[in-house]
Amino acid sequence: MYAWGPTGSGKTHTISGTDGMIHRSLQHMFDHGKEMELYISFITIQNERVRDYLKEDLDQNGYPHRIREANGIIYIENLEKNQIFNLNDAVFNLKNGQERWHRNSTMMSDLPSRHWHIVTIWMEHHVTVPMGKKYYSARLDFIDCAGSQRITRQGASSVREAASINRSTTTFANVIQALIHRPCHVPYRDSKVTRILQHSLGNNCQTVMLGTMSPMECDVAESVSTL
């Protein structure tokens, strides 16, 4: 589930607000998925660097979380996954992660973000069968995308950061277009964002895009772009 739109248009509130999609989805899982084991992870990507916000050590030795692939499965090294047993556990983990967010001020709003925020709910289910046990797993990704406004309005603190924002958002858009116009090459590897989210964009996944728009006149172009 992706929230896409310019900074200040309501992406974070829609995804992780008090009555946002994360809370609603988790409440449904705990009400109807009694036999599942649930885990939560929370990362951000900025300047093509991955940071784990469920780890207490914020230094993290210079962002050591490398993207790996084994047996067709893409994963992040040393990713912290905390088991959650009820909605309060999930809220506790999210609040701890949110408190560790490294937010940089921009010209757009008081608390904007030039990061991609990814909260993942990992679901595991074990079923006993005559030959032993079967293991089922699934994941639900909630992505608060980086602001889609033009680079000149993002207030990036460096040329490198501006280029990184443009690269991730452009690659994301290119991947979506490639998936629409199959068969053709899908450039998942052009950005860490799309590489990590590859299984949430193609294959047998179900993808939901939430477009958020600002009522401000200065954001008309971004609103049209979002649509």
Buried (B, 14 or more C-beta within 10 A) or exposed (E): BBBBBBBBBBBBBBBBEEEBBBBEBBBEBBEEEEEBBBBBBBBBBBBBBBBBBBBEEEEBEEBEBEBEEEEEEBEBEEBBBBEBEEBEBBBBBBEBBBEBBEEBEBEBEEEBBBBBBBBBBBBBEEEEEEEEEEEEEEBBBBBBBBBBBEBEBBBBEEEEBBBBBBBBBEBBBBBBEBEEEEEEEBBBEBBBBBBBBBBBBBEEBEEEEBBBBBEEEEBEEBBEBBE
